[in-house]
Amino acid sequence: MDMVKRINYLAKKSKAEGLTESEKDEQAKLRREYIDKIKKNLRSELNNVYTVDDCGVEHKLKKKKD
């Protein structure tokens, strides 16, 4: 994943010598994109998860209510 490599590079550079404003913006943008992709993949996985009750009947997971 090139995105992860770039995120890691910017994190190491930030600790070592600091980042320019454009690099800080890039880092924030890349982190946001990465998090959004992870969330999308997790939602996709959870949409395909079923629970099985005692009778062997499958039930699709429902969204948690607040």
C-alpha positions as CSV (number, residue, x, y, z in Angstrom):
1,M,0.0,0.0,0.0
2,D,1.6,3.2,-1.1
3,M,-0.7,5.2,1.0
4,V,0.4,3.5,4.2
5,K,4.1,3.9,3.2
6,R,3.6,7.6,2.7
7,I,1.7,8.0,6.0
8,N,4.5,6.3,7.8
9,Y,7.2,8.3,6.0
10,L,5.4,11.6,7.0
11,A,5.0,10.4,10.6
12,K,8.7,9.5,10.9
13,K,9.7,12.8,9.3
14,S,7.4,14.7,11.6
15,K,9.1,13.2,14.6
16,A,12.6,13.7,13.3
17,E,12.6,17.1,11.7
18,G,9.1,18.5,11.4
19,L,6.8,18.9,8.4
20,T,6.0,21.8,6.1
21,E,2.5,23.1,6.0
22,S,1.9,21.3,2.7
23,E,3.2,18.1,4.2
24,K,0.9,18.5,7.2
25,D,-2.1,19.0,4.9
26,E,-1.1,15.9,2.9
27,Q,-0.7,13.9,6.1
28,A,-4.1,14.9,7.4
29,K,-5.7,14.1,4.0
30,L,-4.0,10.7,3.7
31,R,-5.0,9.8,7.3
32,R,-8.6,10.8,6.6
33,E,-8.7,8.7,3.4
34,Y,-7.2,5.7,5.1
35,I,-9.6,5.8,8.0
36,D,-12.6,6.2,5.6
37,K,-11.4,3.2,3.6
38,I,-11.1,1.1,6.8
39,K,-14.6,2.1,8.0
40,K,-16.0,1.3,4.6
41,N,-14.4,-2.2,4.6
42,L,-15.6,-2.9,8.1
43,R,-19.2,-1.9,7.3
44,S,-19.0,-4.1,4.2
45,E,-17.8,-7.1,6.4
46,L,-20.4,-6.5,9.0
47,N,-23.2,-6.4,6.4
48,N,-22.3,-10.0,5.7
49,V,-22.3,-11.2,9.3
50,Y,-25.1,-13.3,10.6
51,T,-25.9,-14.7,14.1
52,V,-27.4,-18.1,14.6
53,D,-30.0,-18.7,17.3
54,D,-30.6,-21.9,19.3
55,C,-32.9,-23.2,16.6
56,G,-30.3,-22.8,13.9
57,V,-32.0,-19.8,12.2
58,E,-29.6,-17.1,10.8
59,H,-30.3,-13.5,11.6
60,K,-28.6,-10.6,10.0
61,L,-26.9,-8.1,12.3
62,K,-28.9,-4.9,12.9
63,K,-27.5,-1.5,13.4
64,K,-27.1,-0.5,17.0
65,K,-29.5,2.1,18.2
66,D,-28.1,4.9,20.4
